Amino acid sequence: MRKIIFVWLCLFAVLPARSAFSAGSGAYRLEVPDAGAMGMGAAFVAQADTPSAVYYNPAGLTQLKDSRFYATVGTAVIQPFCTYTDNAGNETQRRKQIFNVPHGFFVSDFGLERFSFGVGATSFWGLGTYWAQDSFSKYVATKSDVITQDGMFSGAYKINDHLSIGASADIVKSLANKKKKLLQLGGPDGDFQLKGKDNGSWGYRLSALYKLNEKHSFGLIYRSPVDLKYKGKVYLNDLNAAGLNYLAIFGAPSYETDVTSDSKLPQSFVVGYCFKPDDRWRFEFDMEWMDWSSVQEEKLNYPSEANPFRLMVLNTGNPVPRDWHGAFSYALGTQYKVNDRWKLRAGYFFHQTPIPQANFDTALPDSTSNSVTVGTGFSFTKNISIDFAYAAMFYNSRDIDNDVGAGSGASIDGKYESFNNIYMVTLNFKL
């Protein structure tokens, strides 16, 4: 009983995570649930032999047997950098931020011969960008945060010595907080802020793990789309009589109203192949396709407002076209077992951006990226080990020429250069 209580305390410590940043398969997808896997470029679908199989491939849970409880707990620290250079050569640095993304998983077969079960908590969707309120971006986006808390309830069944299947029910809770400046011609700018919350939406995953023999294994996972329904408020502040006289339209210097918005997290398919030539080496290659075409527009609805003049202001630029497209990701990783205590890892992953130039904006200055990873694992005992990983994400520089922000007389045209540091640690237990 004490072991179970300890594991649940670890998982509940993960759930309040409130900071996240896009560092995954394009756009605002995260993929930092395990340092061991990250050390191998997050190429892990065909291995899935640690508790993080709850995330990567639930079918792999059948490899964690002996009627024990397996648990991991850890965190990722993400340090993003972004520089904007306008067409005149003037540089603007995005505000520096550091984000923490905890993770935790718990796995057991509960004494069953062919079944295994797992639960997990982390955040695998997120966004965090912060431009100064007097910067070129002020009428498009200043501070933009999308924070998720993701829980997974997974199970697996071993059909025979070669094939296992798995499934997972996933719950996503999300908070959105977006800010920008409101243009008031002839007077000081006002403030626009959107706060929304989805209290829990469900998706699922289906997976398989096939072991041809001790040297070759294959993994497959399908992740369903998740429909998020945000409810919240829009706040306008520092309204004045300049320009269109928002002060008269809204009747006070400050205004708030209800807002709703729907968003869809995309479905995806991942396939992987792992080769283990001997008991020291392992190599894996994964490929993922993510259906970002589900993101076609961002539309706000104002169910409590009926005044046509207020709605005219609120709906300026609404809905925002997105028109994202499907994107591919590739990952390659290797691990070398030095001895019974030490493991060395290295990897590479490629993420294709789904965001077309015409709808690129400063809230999410995404670009195609190439990343390299290194990692190590150390076993204190046969039941306790720790993994470390580092990833350097190099985003392709992106030259933007579009009309985003033109309605406010602004321009976000120019060059964007981004880079991420990712540091990870995971502690593993067999209880």
C-alpha positions as CSV (number, residue, x, y, z in Angstrom):
1,M,0.0,0.0,0.0
2,R,2.8,2.4,0.8
3,K,4.3,1.8,-2.6
4,I,1.0,2.7,-4.3
5,I,0.6,5.9,-2.2
6,F,4.2,7.0,-3.1
7,V,3.6,6.5,-6.8
8,W,0.3,8.5,-6.7
9,L,2.0,11.3,-4.9
10,C,4.6,11.5,-7.6
11,L,1.9,11.6,-10.3
12,F,-0.2,14.3,-8.5
13,A,3.0,16.4,-8.2
14,V,3.1,16.4,-12.0
15,L,-0.5,17.4,-12.6
16,P,-0.3,21.1,-11.5
17,A,2.3,21.8,-14.2
18,R,1.5,25.3,-15.5
19,S,4.3,26.1,-17.9
20,A,4.9,24.7,-21.4
21,F,6.4,25.7,-24.7
22,S,6.2,24.3,-28.2
23,A,9.1,21.9,-28.7
24,G,7.6,19.0,-30.6
25,S,6.2,17.9,-33.9
26,G,5.6,21.3,-35.4
27,A,3.4,24.1,-34.0
28,Y,2.5,23.7,-30.3
29,R,3.0,20.0,-29.9
30,L,5.3,18.9,-27.0
31,E,7.2,15.7,-26.7
32,V,9.2,15.7,-23.5
33,P,7.8,12.8,-21.4
34,D,11.0,10.9,-20.7
35,A,14.7,11.7,-20.6
36,G,15.8,8.2,-21.7
37,A,13.7,8.4,-24.9
38,M,14.8,12.1,-25.5
39,G,18.4,11.0,-25.3
40,M,17.7,8.8,-28.4
41,G,16.0,11.6,-30.3
42,A,12.5,10.6,-28.9
43,A,12.7,7.6,-31.2
44,F,11.1,5.1,-28.9
45,V,7.8,3.7,-30.4
46,A,9.3,0.3,-31.3
47,Q,11.2,-0.1,-27.9
48,A,8.6,1.2,-25.4
49,D,10.2,-0.8,-22.6
50,T,10.1,1.8,-19.8
51,P,7.1,3.3,-18.0
52,S,7.0,6.1,-20.6
53,A,5.4,3.5,-22.9
54,V,2.2,4.9,-21.4
55,Y,2.9,7.8,-23.7
56,Y,5.0,6.4,-26.6
57,N,3.3,3.1,-27.2
58,P,0.9,1.5,-24.6
59,A,1.4,-1.9,-26.2
60,G,4.9,-1.9,-24.8
61,L,3.6,-2.1,-21.2
62,T,3.5,-5.9,-21.5
63,Q,7.3,-5.8,-21.4
64,L,7.2,-4.6,-17.8
65,K,6.3,-7.8,-15.9
66,D,7.4,-9.6,-12.7
67,S,4.3,-8.4,-10.9
68,R,6.1,-5.3,-9.8
69,F,5.2,-1.6,-9.8
70,Y,7.2,0.5,-12.2
71,A,7.3,4.2,-11.8
72,T,9.1,7.3,-13.3
73,V,9.0,10.9,-12.3
74,G,11.0,13.8,-13.8
75,T,10.9,17.1,-15.6
76,A,12.0,19.0,-18.7
77,V,13.3,22.5,-18.6
78,I,12.9,24.4,-21.9
79,Q,14.8,27.6,-22.8
80,P,13.6,29.2,-26.0
81,F,15.3,32.0,-28.0
82,C,13.9,34.0,-30.9
83,T,15.2,37.0,-32.8
84,Y,13.2,39.1,-35.3
85,T,15.0,41.3,-37.8
86,D,12.9,43.7,-39.8
87,N,13.6,44.6,-43.5
88,A,15.7,47.7,-42.3
89,G,18.0,45.4,-40.3
90,N,16.6,46.3,-36.8
91,E,16.7,43.4,-34.4
92,T,14.1,42.6,-31.6
93,Q,14.7,39.8,-29.1
94,R,11.7,38.0,-27.8
95,R,11.5,38.2,-24.0
96,K,13.5,35.4,-22.3
97,Q,11.5,32.7,-20.6
98,I,12.2,29.3,-19.0
99,F,9.5,26.6,-19.0
100,N,9.2,23.6,-16.8
101,V,7.2,20.5,-18.0
102,P,7.1,17.6,-15.4
103,H,6.2,14.0,-16.2
104,G,5.3,10.9,-14.3
105,F,4.2,7.3,-15.1
106,F,3.1,4.3,-13.1
107,V,2.8,0.8,-14.5
108,S,1.9,-2.7,-13.1
109,D,0.5,-6.0,-14.3
110,F,-1.2,-6.5,-10.9
111,G,-0.2,-10.2,-11.1
112,L,-2.0,-10.8,-14.4
113,E,-0.3,-13.0,-17.0
114,R,-1.1,-11.2,-20.2
115,F,-2.4,-7.8,-19.1
116,S,-0.5,-4.6,-18.0
117,F,-1.8,-1.2,-17.1
118,G,-0.4,2.2,-16.7
119,V,-1.3,5.8,-15.9
120,G,0.6,9.0,-16.7
121,A,0.6,12.7,-16.4
122,T,2.5,15.4,-18.3
123,S,1.9,18.1,-20.8
124,F,2.3,17.4,-24.5
125,W,0.6,20.5,-25.9
126,G,1.7,24.0,-25.1
127,L,2.6,27.5,-26.2
128,G,4.5,30.3,-24.5
129,T,5.6,33.5,-26.3
130,Y,6.3,37.0,-25.0
131,W,7.0,40.1,-27.0
132,A,7.4,43.5,-25.4
133,Q,4.3,45.7,-25.3
134,D,6.0,48.4,-27.4
135,S,7.5,46.0,-30.0
136,F,6.7,45.6,-33.7
137,S,4.4,42.7,-32.6
138,K,2.2,44.7,-30.2
139,Y,-1.0,44.7,-32.4
140,V,-0.7,41.0,-33.2
141,A,0.5,39.4,-30.0
142,T,2.4,40.4,-26.9
143,K,2.0,37.5,-24.4
144,S,0.5,34.2,-25.6
145,D,0.2,31.1,-23.4
146,V,-1.6,27.8,-24.0
147,I,-1.1,25.5,-21.0
148,T,-2.3,21.9,-20.9
149,Q,-2.5,19.2,-18.3
150,D,-2.7,15.7,-19.9
151,G,-3.6,12.5,-18.2
152,M,-3.3,9.0,-19.7
153,F,-5.0,5.8,-18.7
154,S,-3.4,2.9,-20.6
155,G,-3.7,-0.8,-20.9
156,A,-2.0,-3.6,-23.0
157,Y,-2.7,-7.2,-23.8
158,K,0.0,-9.7,-24.9
159,I,-1.5,-11.8,-27.7
160,N,1.5,-14.1,-28.0
161,D,5.3,-13.9,-27.7
162,H,5.5,-11.7,-30.8
163,L,2.5,-9.3,-30.7
164,S,1.0,-7.0,-28.1
165,I,-1.7,-4.4,-28.5
166,G,-2.5,-1.4,-26.4
167,A,-5.0,1.4,-25.9
168,S,-5.3,4.6,-23.9
169,A,-8.0,7.0,-22.8
170,D,-6.5,10.5,-22.6
171,I,-7.9,13.6,-20.9
172,V,-6.7,17.1,-21.9
173,K,-7.3,20.1,-19.7
174,S,-6.3,23.5,-21.2
175,L,-5.9,27.1,-20.3
176,A,-5.4,29.9,-22.8
177,N,-4.3,33.5,-22.0
178,K,-3.5,35.8,-24.9
179,K,-2.7,39.6,-24.9
180,K,-2.1,42.3,-27.4
181,K,-2.4,46.1,-27.7
182,L,-5.6,47.7,-29.1
183,L,-5.0,50.5,-31.6
184,Q,-6.8,53.8,-30.8
185,L,-5.8,56.4,-33.5
186,G,-4.9,59.7,-32.0
187,G,-4.7,58.4,-28.4
188,P,-2.8,55.9,-26.3
189,D,-3.2,52.2,-27.1
190,G,-5.7,50.1,-25.2
191,D,-5.3,46.5,-24.0
192,F,-6.9,43.3,-25.3
193,Q,-6.8,40.1,-23.3
194,L,-8.5,36.7,-23.8
195,K,-8.7,34.1,-21.0
196,G,-10.3,30.8,-21.8
197,K,-10.4,27.3,-20.2
198,D,-11.4,23.8,-21.3
199,N,-12.1,21.7,-18.2
200,G,-11.5,18.4,-19.8
201,S,-11.8,16.8,-23.2
202,W,-11.1,13.2,-24.1
203,G,-9.2,11.4,-26.9
204,Y,-7.8,8.0,-27.3
205,R,-4.7,6.1,-28.7
206,L,-4.5,2.6,-30.2
207,S,-1.1,0.9,-30.6
208,A,0.7,-2.3,-31.4
209,L,4.2,-3.7,-30.7
210,Y,5.5,-6.6,-32.9
211,K,8.7,-8.4,-32.0
212,L,10.0,-10.4,-35.0
213,N,12.8,-11.8,-32.8
214,E,15.3,-10.6,-30.2
215,K,16.9,-8.2,-32.8
216,H,14.0,-6.7,-34.7
217,S,10.8,-5.0,-33.4
218,F,8.2,-2.7,-34.9
219,G,5.8,-0.2,-33.2
220,L,2.7,1.5,-34.4
221,I,0.4,4.1,-32.7
222,Y,-2.6,6.1,-33.7
223,R,-3.6,9.2,-31.7
224,S,-7.1,10.5,-32.1
225,P,-8.1,14.1,-32.5
226,V,-9.3,16.0,-29.4
227,D,-12.0,18.6,-29.6
228,L,-11.4,21.4,-27.1
229,K,-14.2,23.8,-26.1
230,Y,-12.9,27.0,-24.4
231,K,-15.1,29.2,-22.3
232,G,-13.9,32.4,-20.8
233,K,-13.8,36.2,-20.9
234,V,-12.5,38.9,-23.2
235,Y,-11.2,42.1,-21.4
236,L,-10.7,45.5,-22.9
237,N,-8.9,48.1,-20.8
238,D,-7.7,51.7,-21.2
239,L,-10.4,52.6,-23.7
240,N,-10.5,56.3,-24.6
241,A,-12.3,58.7,-27.0
242,A,-9.6,58.8,-29.6
243,G,-10.1,57.4,-33.1
244,L,-13.3,55.4,-33.2
245,N,-14.1,56.4,-29.7
246,Y,-14.1,53.0,-28.0
247,L,-14.9,54.8,-24.7
248,A,-18.4,55.7,-26.1
249,I,-19.0,52.4,-27.8
250,F,-18.3,50.3,-24.7
251,G,-19.5,52.9,-22.2
252,A,-16.5,52.8,-19.9
253,P,-12.7,52.7,-19.9
254,S,-12.9,48.9,-19.2
255,Y,-15.2,46.2,-20.6
256,E,-15.5,42.5,-20.4
257,T,-17.8,39.9,-22.0
258,D,-18.1,36.1,-22.3
259,V,-16.3,34.3,-25.1
260,T,-16.3,30.8,-26.4
261,S,-14.0,29.1,-29.0
262,D,-13.6,25.6,-30.4
263,S,-10.2,24.1,-31.2
264,K,-9.1,20.7,-32.4
265,L,-5.9,19.0,-31.6
266,P,-4.9,16.8,-34.5
267,Q,-4.8,13.1,-35.1
268,S,-1.5,11.4,-35.9
269,F,0.1,8.1,-36.9
270,V,3.6,7.0,-35.8
271,V,5.5,4.0,-37.0
272,G,8.9,2.8,-35.7
273,Y,11.5,0.2,-36.2
274,C,14.1,-0.9,-33.6
275,F,17.2,-3.0,-34.3
276,K,19.2,-4.6,-31.5
277,P,22.3,-6.3,-33.0
278,D,23.5,-7.5,-29.6
279,D,22.9,-6.8,-25.9
280,R,24.9,-3.6,-25.9
281,W,23.6,-1.6,-29.0
282,R,20.1,-0.6,-30.1
283,F,19.1,1.7,-33.0
284,E,15.6,3.0,-33.8
285,F,14.0,5.1,-36.6
286,D,10.5,6.6,-36.2
287,M,8.3,8.5,-38.6
288,E,5.1,10.5,-37.7
289,W,2.4,12.2,-39.7
290,M,0.3,14.7,-37.9
291,D,-2.9,16.0,-39.4
292,W,-2.6,19.7,-38.7
293,S,-5.2,20.4,-41.4
294,S,-7.7,20.3,-38.5
295,V,-6.5,23.8,-37.7
296,Q,-8.3,25.9,-40.3
297,E,-9.3,29.0,-38.4
298,E,-9.4,30.6,-34.9
299,K,-12.9,31.9,-34.3
300,L,-14.2,33.7,-31.2
301,N,-17.9,33.8,-30.3
302,Y,-19.5,36.4,-28.0
303,P,-22.7,34.8,-26.7
304,S,-23.5,37.6,-24.2
305,E,-23.1,40.6,-26.5
306,A,-25.9,41.8,-28.8
307,N,-24.8,45.4,-29.4
308,P,-23.9,45.7,-33.1
309,F,-21.3,48.4,-32.7
310,R,-19.5,46.5,-29.9
311,L,-19.7,43.3,-32.0
312,M,-18.2,45.2,-35.0
313,V,-15.2,46.1,-32.9
314,L,-14.9,42.7,-31.3
315,N,-15.1,40.9,-34.6
316,T,-12.5,42.9,-36.4
317,G,-10.2,40.3,-37.8
318,N,-12.3,37.5,-36.5
319,P,-12.1,34.7,-37.4
320,V,-8.4,34.4,-38.0
321,P,-7.5,32.2,-40.9
322,R,-4.9,29.4,-40.2
323,D,-5.1,26.9,-43.1
324,W,-2.4,24.7,-41.6
325,H,-1.4,21.5,-43.4
326,G,-0.3,18.0,-42.5
327,A,3.3,17.7,-41.4
328,F,5.9,14.9,-41.1
329,S,8.4,14.3,-38.4
330,Y,11.4,11.9,-38.3
331,A,13.5,10.6,-35.4
332,L,16.6,8.5,-35.2
333,G,18.3,7.3,-32.0
334,T,20.9,5.0,-30.6
335,Q,21.9,3.6,-27.2
336,Y,25.1,1.9,-26.1
337,K,25.2,-0.1,-22.9
338,V,28.7,0.5,-21.5
339,N,28.3,-1.8,-18.5
340,D,25.6,-2.8,-16.0
341,R,25.5,0.8,-14.7
342,W,26.1,3.2,-17.6
343,K,24.2,3.8,-20.8
344,L,25.1,6.3,-23.5
345,R,22.6,7.8,-25.9
346,A,22.4,10.0,-29.0
347,G,19.7,11.0,-31.5
348,Y,18.3,13.4,-34.1
349,F,14.8,14.5,-34.9
350,F,13.3,16.6,-37.7
351,H,10.0,18.5,-37.5
352,Q,8.2,20.0,-40.4
353,T,6.2,23.1,-39.7
354,P,2.5,23.0,-40.7
355,I,2.1,26.8,-40.7
356,P,2.0,28.5,-44.2
357,Q,3.7,31.9,-44.7
358,A,0.4,33.7,-45.4
359,N,-0.9,32.9,-41.9
360,F,2.4,33.0,-39.9
361,D,2.1,35.3,-36.8
362,T,4.2,36.2,-33.8
363,A,2.1,34.3,-31.3
364,L,3.6,31.1,-32.7
365,P,6.7,31.9,-34.9
366,D,7.1,28.2,-35.8
367,S,9.6,26.9,-38.4
368,T,10.9,23.6,-39.7
369,S,13.6,22.4,-37.3
370,N,16.5,20.0,-37.0
371,S,17.5,18.8,-33.5
372,V,20.4,16.8,-32.0
373,T,20.2,15.0,-28.6
374,V,22.6,13.4,-26.2
375,G,21.9,11.5,-23.0
376,T,23.1,9.1,-20.4
377,G,21.6,6.6,-17.9
378,F,23.0,5.5,-14.6
379,S,21.7,2.6,-12.4
380,F,22.2,3.0,-8.7
381,T,20.8,-0.4,-8.1
382,K,18.9,-2.9,-10.1
383,N,15.7,-1.1,-9.0
384,I,16.7,2.5,-9.1
385,S,18.1,4.5,-12.1
386,I,18.3,8.0,-13.4
387,D,18.4,9.4,-17.0
388,F,19.6,12.7,-18.3
389,A,19.2,14.2,-21.7
390,Y,19.9,17.4,-23.6
391,A,18.4,18.5,-26.9
392,A,19.4,21.4,-29.1
393,M,16.7,22.5,-31.5
394,F,17.8,24.5,-34.5
395,Y,14.9,26.2,-36.3
396,N,15.3,27.2,-39.9
397,S,15.4,31.0,-40.3
398,R,12.2,32.1,-41.9
399,D,11.6,35.2,-44.1
400,I,8.0,36.4,-43.7
401,D,6.1,38.6,-46.1
402,N,2.4,38.6,-45.4
403,D,-0.5,40.8,-44.4
404,V,-0.9,39.7,-40.7
405,G,-1.3,42.9,-38.7
406,A,-2.0,45.1,-41.7
407,G,-5.5,45.9,-40.4
408,S,-3.9,47.8,-37.5
409,G,-1.2,49.4,-39.7
410,A,1.4,47.0,-38.4
411,S,3.8,44.8,-40.1
412,I,5.5,41.6,-38.9
413,D,7.5,41.1,-42.2
414,G,11.1,40.2,-41.7
415,K,13.4,37.3,-40.6
416,Y,12.7,35.1,-37.6
417,E,15.5,33.0,-36.1
418,S,14.8,30.6,-33.2
419,F,16.6,28.1,-31.1
420,N,15.7,25.9,-28.1
421,N,17.7,24.3,-25.3
422,I,15.9,21.3,-23.6
423,Y,17.3,19.8,-20.4
424,M,15.7,16.6,-19.0
425,V,16.0,14.3,-16.0
426,T,13.9,11.2,-15.2
427,L,14.2,9.0,-12.1
428,N,13.1,5.4,-12.5
429,F,11.9,3.0,-9.9
430,K,11.0,-0.7,-9.6
431,L,9.0,-1.0,-6.5
